[in-house]
Amino acid sequence: MTDNLTQQRTTPKPVRRVTLYRLRTVALAVAAAETVYLLARYGAGTDLALADGTTVGPAAVAVAAAVAGLAGWALLAVLERVTSRARLIWTVVAAAVFAVSLLGPLGGADAGAVLALSVLHSAVAGVLITGLPCRCR
């Protein structure tokens, strides 16, 4: 009985490994978004403003990246439970969502804002699409 208990404590569970990997991926997506924001705002001096006058700040960037990552993770988790082709289906859906999300930056106040917001969307999508569907089980 002691050997079994010791083995349970020392053997990492595949679910826990996947959860930690995906949590790190979402955190990396937020970090990538914030890096792009900081480079655009302070490196290039671009105001991330929309045509209606709304300014995109660092908190909005972090929250949007986190929500996108967690929503993508949730969809992937559901697909993994209901189909054997979850990664393929998720990747196609994620690419489509990314393509549609690129319509948002078109509402930037100027060309610099449009470019910065497009790069921001691309950075988050790149991290999430390559990172979430891991083979780490």
BAGUKE-616141 format. One record per residue: x, z, y of N, C-alpha, C, O in turn; residue in three letters; residue number from 1. Coordinates in Angstrom, 2 decimals. Atoms other than C-alpha are relative to their C-alpha. Layout:
DRENRO_nX_nZ_nY_caX_caZ_caY_cX_cZ_cY_oX_oZ_oY_r_k
DRENRO_X_Z_Y_X_Z_Y_X_Z_Y_X_Z_Y_ALA_NUM;
...
This chain:
DRENRO_nX_nZ_nY_caX_caZ_caY_cX_cZ_cY_oX_oZ_oY_r_k
DRENRO_0.82_0.00_-1.18_0.00_0.00_0.00_0.87_0.00_1.25_0.53_-0.67_2.22_MET_1;
DRENRO_-0.88_-0.04_-1.15_2.84_0.75_2.42_0.64_-1.37_0.23_0.78_-1.80_1.38_THR_2;
DRENRO_-0.61_1.32_-0.14_4.47_-2.62_1.71_-0.97_-0.97_0.66_-0.57_-1.78_1.50_ASP_3;
DRENRO_1.01_0.88_-0.57_1.23_-4.41_2.56_-0.18_0.28_1.49_-0.29_-0.65_2.29_ASN_4;
DRENRO_0.16_-0.39_-1.40_0.85_-2.48_5.82_1.21_-0.44_0.82_1.05_-0.95_1.93_LEU_5;
DRENRO_-1.21_0.42_-0.69_4.47_-3.17_6.80_0.01_-1.51_0.18_0.39_-2.01_1.24_THR_6;
DRENRO_0.03_1.45_-0.08_4.03_-6.85_6.03_-1.00_-0.46_1.07_-0.73_-1.43_1.78_GLN_7;
DRENRO_0.99_0.39_-1.00_0.91_-7.04_8.21_0.53_0.21_1.41_0.22_-0.58_2.30_GLN_8;
DRENRO_-0.51_-0.27_-1.33_2.73_-5.52_11.18_1.11_-0.97_0.39_1.22_-1.34_1.56_ARG_9;
DRENRO_-1.16_0.83_-0.33_5.81_-7.74_10.96_-0.31_-1.49_-0.02_0.43_-2.27_0.58_THR_10;
DRENRO_0.32_1.41_0.07_4.13_-11.06_10.19_-0.84_-0.39_1.21_-1.94_0.12_1.38_THR_11;
DRENRO_0.80_0.42_-1.15_3.01_-12.79_13.40_-1.18_-0.84_-0.46_-1.05_-1.69_-1.34_PRO_12;
DRENRO_1.19_0.75_0.36_-0.49_-14.13_13.18_0.03_-1.35_0.70_0.36_-1.42_1.88_LYS_13;
DRENRO_0.02_1.32_-0.64_-0.83_-17.88_13.81_-0.91_-0.05_1.22_-0.60_-0.71_2.20_PRO_14;
DRENRO_0.94_0.02_-1.12_-3.80_-17.26_16.09_0.66_0.63_1.23_0.51_0.13_2.35_VAL_15;
DRENRO_-0.66_-0.66_-1.12_-1.78_-14.89_18.23_1.08_-0.89_0.60_1.23_-0.94_1.82_ARG_16;
DRENRO_-1.05_0.91_-0.46_1.09_-17.40_18.46_-0.61_-1.11_0.84_-0.09_-1.44_1.91_ARG_17;
DRENRO_0.68_1.07_-0.73_-1.29_-20.17_19.56_-0.55_0.53_1.33_-0.43_-0.13_2.36_VAL_18;
DRENRO_0.55_-0.59_-1.22_-2.98_-17.86_22.08_1.09_0.22_1.04_0.91_-0.13_2.21_THR_19;
DRENRO_-1.09_-0.23_-0.94_0.32_-16.85_23.66_0.56_-1.31_0.52_0.87_-1.42_1.71_LEU_20;
DRENRO_-0.50_1.31_-0.41_1.52_-20.46_23.73_-0.94_-0.62_1.04_-0.48_-1.14_2.06_TYR_21;
DRENRO_0.96_0.61_-0.92_-1.67_-21.64_25.43_-0.11_0.79_1.30_-0.31_0.21_2.37_ARG_22;
DRENRO_0.01_-0.81_-1.22_-1.67_-18.74_27.87_1.21_-0.34_0.87_1.09_-0.45_2.09_LEU_23;
DRENRO_-1.20_0.41_-0.75_1.88_-19.66_28.86_-0.18_-1.39_0.60_0.29_-1.65_1.71_ARG_24;
DRENRO_0.24_1.34_-0.52_0.78_-23.28_29.26_-0.87_0.04_1.25_-0.58_-0.65_2.23_THR_25;
DRENRO_0.87_-0.13_-1.17_-2.01_-22.31_31.66_0.80_0.60_1.16_0.68_0.14_2.29_VAL_26;
DRENRO_-0.83_-0.61_-1.05_0.43_-20.09_33.60_0.99_-1.02_0.56_1.25_-1.03_1.76_ALA_27;
DRENRO_-0.94_1.03_-0.45_2.91_-22.98_33.75_-0.72_-1.04_0.86_-0.15_-1.55_1.82_LEU_28;
DRENRO_0.77_0.93_-0.82_0.17_-25.27_35.10_-0.23_0.58_1.39_-0.14_-0.14_2.39_ALA_29;
DRENRO_0.18_-0.66_-1.31_-0.54_-22.74_37.87_1.32_-0.02_0.76_1.35_-0.29_1.96_VAL_30;
DRENRO_-1.32_0.01_-0.65_3.19_-22.48_38.60_0.36_-1.40_0.49_0.92_-1.55_1.58_ALA_31;
DRENRO_-0.27_1.38_-0.41_3.50_-26.28_38.72_-0.82_-0.35_1.24_-0.31_-0.99_2.16_ALA_32;
DRENRO_0.86_0.28_-1.14_0.57_-26.51_41.12_0.53_0.70_1.26_0.59_0.09_2.33_ALA_33;
DRENRO_-0.52_-0.73_-1.16_2.01_-23.83_43.40_1.32_-0.60_0.48_1.58_-0.64_1.68_GLU_34;
DRENRO_-1.26_0.63_-0.38_5.42_-25.52_43.33_-0.25_-1.27_0.81_0.38_-1.49_1.85_THR_35;
DRENRO_0.33_1.22_-0.74_3.92_-28.84_44.41_-0.57_0.36_1.37_-0.22_-0.25_2.38_VAL_36;
DRENRO_0.58_-0.43_-1.28_1.89_-27.05_47.09_1.11_0.42_0.98_1.13_-0.02_2.12_TYR_37;
DRENRO_-1.07_-0.50_-0.88_4.96_-25.28_48.48_0.92_-1.12_0.46_1.33_-1.15_1.62_LEU_38;
DRENRO_-0.84_1.13_-0.39_7.06_-28.45_48.44_-0.69_-0.90_1.01_-0.07_-1.37_1.97_LEU_39;
DRENRO_0.74_0.86_-0.93_4.35_-30.45_50.16_-0.18_0.68_1.34_0.01_0.07_2.39_ALA_40;
DRENRO_0.33_-0.72_-1.24_3.48_-27.79_52.71_1.24_0.33_0.81_1.29_0.06_2.01_ARG_41;
DRENRO_-1.16_-0.46_-0.75_6.88_-26.42_53.61_1.20_-0.94_-0.11_2.02_-1.01_0.81_TYR_42;
DRENRO_-1.10_0.95_0.15_9.29_-29.02_52.24_-0.23_-1.28_0.79_0.65_-1.76_1.50_GLY_43;
DRENRO_0.33_1.26_-0.68_7.52_-32.12_53.57_-0.79_0.21_1.28_-0.97_-0.73_2.05_ALA_44;
DRENRO_0.76_-0.29_-1.21_5.50_-30.41_56.29_-1.40_-0.61_0.02_-1.95_-0.86_1.09_GLY_45;
DRENRO_1.33_0.61_0.10_2.21_-31.86_55.04_-1.07_1.07_-0.05_-0.98_2.02_-0.83_THR_46;
DRENRO_1.17_-0.87_0.08_-1.04_-30.06_55.75_-0.92_-0.55_-1.08_-1.32_-1.71_-1.03_ASP_47;
DRENRO_0.92_0.44_1.04_-3.20_-30.23_52.65_-1.41_0.23_0.51_-2.06_1.22_0.19_LEU_48;
DRENRO_1.31_-0.10_-0.64_-6.38_-30.83_54.59_-0.88_-1.15_-0.46_-0.41_-2.26_-0.72_ALA_49;
DRENRO_0.97_1.02_0.37_-9.51_-32.70_53.66_-0.58_-0.63_1.27_-0.43_-0.08_2.36_LEU_50;
DRENRO_0.56_0.72_-1.13_-11.31_-35.18_55.90_-1.02_0.83_0.76_-1.20_0.64_1.96_ALA_51;
DRENRO_1.01_-0.83_-0.68_-14.01_-32.59_56.66_0.61_1.19_0.73_-0.12_2.02_1.29_ASP_52;
DRENRO_-0.67_-1.08_-0.72_-11.41_-30.22_58.11_0.39_1.19_-0.85_1.10_2.07_-0.38_GLY_53;
DRENRO_-0.34_-1.10_0.91_-11.12_-27.89_55.12_1.48_-0.08_-0.37_1.99_-1.15_-0.73_THR_54;
DRENRO_-1.41_-0.06_0.38_-7.56_-26.78_54.46_0.11_0.61_-1.39_-0.52_1.62_-1.69_THR_55;
DRENRO_-0.23_-0.50_1.36_-6.42_-26.30_50.87_1.18_0.96_0.06_2.29_0.59_0.45_VAL_56;
DRENRO_-1.04_-1.02_-0.06_-4.44_-23.07_50.61_0.55_0.33_-1.38_0.07_-0.19_-2.38_GLY_57;
DRENRO_-0.65_-0.33_1.27_-2.24_-21.56_47.91_-0.93_0.72_-0.98_-0.82_0.53_-2.19_PRO_58;
DRENRO_0.93_-0.70_0.89_-5.01_-19.33_46.54_-0.95_-1.00_-0.66_-1.22_-0.90_-1.86_ALA_59;
DRENRO_0.90_1.02_0.56_-7.36_-22.29_46.09_0.72_-0.85_-1.04_0.14_-1.21_-2.06_ALA_60;
DRENRO_-0.81_0.78_0.94_-4.58_-24.22_44.37_0.16_0.77_-1.32_-0.02_0.21_-2.40_VAL_61;
DRENRO_-0.22_-0.81_1.19_-3.85_-21.36_41.95_-1.29_0.18_-0.80_-1.30_0.04_-2.02_ALA_62;
DRENRO_1.28_-0.20_0.69_-7.51_-20.69_41.16_-0.46_-1.29_-0.67_-0.92_-1.27_-1.81_VAL_63;
DRENRO_0.44_1.28_0.57_-8.30_-24.38_40.61_0.82_-0.35_-1.24_0.27_-0.81_-2.24_ALA_64;
DRENRO_-0.85_0.29_1.16_-5.33_-24.82_38.28_-0.33_0.92_-1.18_-0.39_0.47_-2.32_ALA_65;
DRENRO_0.34_-0.96_1.06_-6.22_-21.67_36.32_-1.35_-0.32_-0.62_-1.49_-0.28_-1.84_ALA_66;
DRENRO_1.32_0.34_0.52_-9.87_-22.65_36.00_0.06_-1.27_-0.84_-0.54_-1.33_-1.91_VAL_67;
DRENRO_-0.15_1.24_0.78_-8.93_-26.15_34.85_0.67_0.28_-1.33_0.25_-0.25_-2.37_ALA_68;
DRENRO_-0.70_-0.32_1.23_-6.51_-24.73_32.30_-0.85_0.78_-0.98_-0.86_0.49_-2.18_GLY_69;
DRENRO_0.85_-0.81_0.88_-8.93_-22.15_30.94_-1.18_-0.80_-0.53_-1.58_-0.62_-1.68_LEU_70;
DRENRO_1.10_0.86_0.46_-11.77_-24.69_30.76_0.50_-0.97_-1.07_-0.18_-1.19_-2.07_ALA_71;
DRENRO_-0.57_0.89_1.02_-9.53_-27.11_28.89_0.30_0.72_-1.29_0.06_0.19_-2.38_GLY_72;
DRENRO_-0.29_-0.83_1.17_-8.43_-24.36_26.53_-1.30_0.31_-0.75_-1.34_0.22_-1.97_TRP_73;
DRENRO_1.28_-0.32_0.64_-12.05_-23.36_25.86_-0.56_-1.21_-0.74_-1.03_-1.09_-1.87_ALA_74;
DRENRO_0.50_1.21_0.67_-13.06_-26.94_25.09_0.82_-0.29_-1.26_0.27_-0.63_-2.30_LEU_75;
DRENRO_-0.86_0.24_1.16_-10.07_-27.36_22.78_-0.30_0.99_-1.13_-0.33_0.59_-2.29_LEU_76;
DRENRO_0.30_-1.01_1.02_-10.88_-24.11_20.96_-1.32_-0.32_-0.71_-1.41_-0.19_-1.93_ALA_77;
DRENRO_1.28_0.38_0.62_-14.48_-25.24_20.38_0.19_-1.21_-0.90_-0.30_-1.23_-2.03_VAL_78;
DRENRO_-0.23_1.21_0.80_-13.36_-28.66_19.17_0.77_0.31_-1.28_0.51_-0.30_-2.32_LEU_79;
DRENRO_-0.78_-0.36_1.20_-10.86_-27.07_16.76_-0.88_0.64_-1.07_-0.56_0.58_-2.26_GLU_80;
DRENRO_0.90_-0.63_0.96_-13.72_-25.19_15.14_-0.99_-0.99_-0.61_-1.49_-0.75_-1.71_ARG_81;
DRENRO_1.06_0.89_0.46_-16.06_-28.16_14.76_0.47_-1.36_-0.51_-0.31_-2.09_-1.12_VAL_82;
DRENRO_-0.46_1.30_0.46_-13.86_-31.17_14.02_1.47_0.06_-0.40_2.23_0.90_0.09_THR_83;
DRENRO_-1.39_0.05_0.42_-10.62_-32.06_12.33_0.84_-0.87_0.95_2.07_-0.90_0.84_SER_84;
DRENRO_-0.69_0.87_-0.95_-9.72_-34.50_15.13_-0.06_0.57_1.42_-0.17_-0.16_2.40_ARG_85;
DRENRO_0.15_-0.70_-1.28_-9.86_-31.92_17.91_1.04_-0.44_1.03_0.70_-0.67_2.19_ALA_86;
DRENRO_-1.07_0.36_-0.96_-6.51_-32.82_19.48_-0.22_-1.37_0.59_-0.07_-1.56_1.80_ARG_87;
DRENRO_0.23_1.35_-0.50_-7.33_-36.51_19.74_-1.19_-0.03_0.97_-1.10_-0.59_2.06_LEU_88;
DRENRO_1.21_-0.02_-0.84_-10.82_-35.92_21.13_0.30_0.72_1.31_-0.08_0.25_2.38_ILE_89;
DRENRO_-0.31_-0.77_-1.21_-9.55_-33.29_23.57_0.90_-0.79_0.93_0.68_-0.78_2.15_TRP_90;
DRENRO_-0.92_0.76_-0.84_-6.73_-35.50_24.81_-0.72_-1.13_0.73_-0.45_-1.38_1.90_THR_91;
DRENRO_0.76_1.06_-0.64_-9.12_-38.38_25.49_-0.90_0.57_1.10_-0.96_0.02_2.20_VAL_92;
DRENRO_0.86_-0.63_-1.00_-11.56_-36.08_27.30_0.83_0.49_1.18_0.44_0.30_2.34_VAL_93;
DRENRO_-0.86_-0.52_-1.07_-8.73_-34.44_29.29_0.52_-1.13_0.88_0.58_-0.99_2.10_ALA_94;
DRENRO_-0.47_1.14_-0.78_-7.35_-37.82_30.35_-1.12_-0.57_0.87_-0.89_-0.95_2.02_ALA_95;
DRENRO_1.14_0.48_-0.78_-10.81_-38.92_31.47_-0.31_0.95_1.16_-0.58_0.50_2.27_ALA_96;
DRENRO_0.24_-0.98_-1.06_-11.32_-35.69_33.44_1.08_-0.12_1.07_0.78_-0.03_2.27_VAL_97;
DRENRO_-1.08_0.19_-0.97_-7.92_-36.19_35.06_-0.24_-1.23_0.86_-0.07_-1.19_2.08_PHE_98;
DRENRO_0.26_1.23_-0.76_-8.82_-39.75_36.05_-1.09_0.21_1.05_-0.98_-0.25_2.18_ALA_99;
DRENRO_1.09_-0.28_-0.95_-12.06_-38.57_37.64_0.47_0.96_1.09_0.07_0.84_2.25_VAL_100;
DRENRO_-0.48_-0.98_-0.99_-10.26_-35.68_39.36_0.83_-0.66_1.09_0.94_-0.12_2.19_SER_101;
DRENRO_-0.79_0.69_-1.02_-8.06_-38.17_41.18_-0.86_-0.58_1.12_-0.33_-1.01_2.15_LEU_102;
DRENRO_0.89_0.43_-1.08_-11.12_-39.19_43.21_-0.03_1.05_1.11_-0.23_0.71_2.27_LEU_103;
DRENRO_0.03_-1.09_-0.98_-11.00_-35.79_44.95_1.05_-0.14_1.09_0.72_-0.02_2.27_GLY_104;
DRENRO_-1.02_0.14_-1.05_-7.66_-36.33_46.74_-0.25_-1.16_0.96_0.34_-1.19_2.04_PRO_105;
DRENRO_0.27_1.11_-0.92_-9.01_-39.53_48.26_-0.69_0.48_1.27_-0.72_-0.24_2.27_LEU_106;
DRENRO_0.63_-0.59_-1.18_-10.87_-37.25_50.67_0.97_0.73_0.89_0.56_1.51_1.75_GLY_107;
DRENRO_-1.00_-0.65_-0.83_-7.60_-36.10_52.21_-0.06_-0.49_1.43_-0.51_-1.60_1.71_GLY_108;
DRENRO_0.08_0.31_-1.42_-7.29_-36.04_55.98_0.92_-1.16_0.40_0.59_-1.92_1.31_ALA_109;
DRENRO_-0.93_1.09_-0.32_-4.31_-38.41_56.04_0.74_-0.41_-1.28_0.52_0.16_-2.34_ASP_110;
DRENRO_-0.70_0.53_1.17_-2.02_-40.34_53.71_0.89_1.05_-0.66_1.01_1.08_-1.89_ALA_111;
DRENRO_-0.84_-1.06_0.55_0.33_-37.38_53.29_-0.79_0.99_-0.84_-0.34_1.41_-1.90_GLY_112;
DRENRO_0.85_-0.93_0.75_-2.49_-35.10_52.19_-0.50_-0.65_-1.28_-0.55_0.00_-2.33_ALA_113;
DRENRO_0.46_0.72_1.20_-3.83_-37.74_49.79_1.10_-0.04_-1.04_0.86_0.22_-2.22_VAL_114;
DRENRO_-1.14_0.06_0.93_-0.38_-38.16_48.24_0.30_1.38_-0.59_0.47_1.51_-1.80_LEU_115;
DRENRO_-0.32_-1.34_0.48_0.29_-34.42_48.01_-1.06_0.51_-0.97_-0.73_1.10_-2.00_ALA_116;
DRENRO_1.07_-0.46_0.90_-3.11_-33.66_46.47_0.00_-0.78_-1.31_-0.30_-0.22_-2.36_LEU_117;
DRENRO_-0.08_0.81_1.23_-2.70_-36.53_43.99_1.13_0.48_-0.90_0.98_0.57_-2.12_SER_118;
DRENRO_-1.14_-0.52_0.78_0.71_-35.23_42.92_-0.35_1.36_-0.58_0.02_1.67_-1.72_VAL_119;
DRENRO_0.42_-1.31_0.47_-0.77_-31.74_42.63_-0.90_-0.13_-1.24_-0.69_0.55_-2.24_LEU_120;
DRENRO_0.89_0.24_1.14_-3.56_-33.00_40.32_0.80_-0.52_-1.20_0.57_-0.11_-2.33_HIS_121;
DRENRO_-0.80_0.58_1.09_-1.02_-34.99_38.30_0.89_1.04_-0.67_1.06_1.03_-1.89_SER_122;
DRENRO_-0.86_-1.04_0.56_1.29_-32.00_37.86_-0.79_0.92_-0.93_-0.34_1.24_-2.03_ALA_123;
DRENRO_0.83_-0.89_0.83_-1.50_-29.77_36.55_-0.44_-0.73_-1.26_-0.35_-0.19_-2.36_VAL_124;
DRENRO_0.45_0.77_1.17_-2.86_-32.49_34.27_1.15_-0.25_-0.97_0.97_-0.15_-2.19_ALA_125;
DRENRO_-1.15_0.25_0.87_0.61_-33.30_32.95_0.36_1.21_-0.84_0.64_1.08_-2.03_GLY_126;
DRENRO_-0.32_-1.23_0.74_1.28_-29.69_31.98_-1.08_0.29_-1.03_-0.78_0.60_-2.18_VAL_127;
DRENRO_1.09_-0.37_0.92_-2.15_-29.11_30.44_-0.16_-1.00_-1.13_-0.35_-0.60_-2.28_LEU_128;
DRENRO_0.22_1.02_1.05_-2.47_-32.41_28.56_1.12_0.01_-1.03_0.89_-0.21_-2.21_ILE_129;
DRENRO_-1.11_-0.04_0.97_0.97_-32.10_27.01_0.14_1.36_-0.67_0.64_1.46_-1.79_THR_130;
DRENRO_-0.25_-1.34_0.51_0.93_-28.34_26.51_-1.10_0.64_-0.83_-0.80_1.31_-1.82_GLY_131;
DRENRO_1.07_-0.73_0.70_-2.49_-27.16_25.36_-0.17_-0.40_-1.47_-0.30_0.49_-2.32_LEU_132;
DRENRO_0.22_0.32_1.42_-2.89_-29.16_22.13_1.29_0.12_-0.82_1.83_-0.88_-1.29_PRO_133;
DRENRO_-1.27_-0.24_0.68_0.15_-27.57_20.47_-0.15_-0.11_-1.53_-1.24_-0.03_-2.08_CYS_134;
DRENRO_-0.07_-0.01_1.47_1.20_-27.85_16.82_0.71_1.28_-0.44_1.59_1.25_-1.31_ARG_135;
DRENRO_-0.74_-1.25_0.23_2.27_-24.22_16.74_-0.69_0.93_-0.97_-0.46_2.14_-0.91_CYS_136;
DRENRO_0.67_-0.87_0.98_0.09_-22.92_13.91_0.90_0.24_-1.14_0.54_0.94_-2.08_ARG_137;
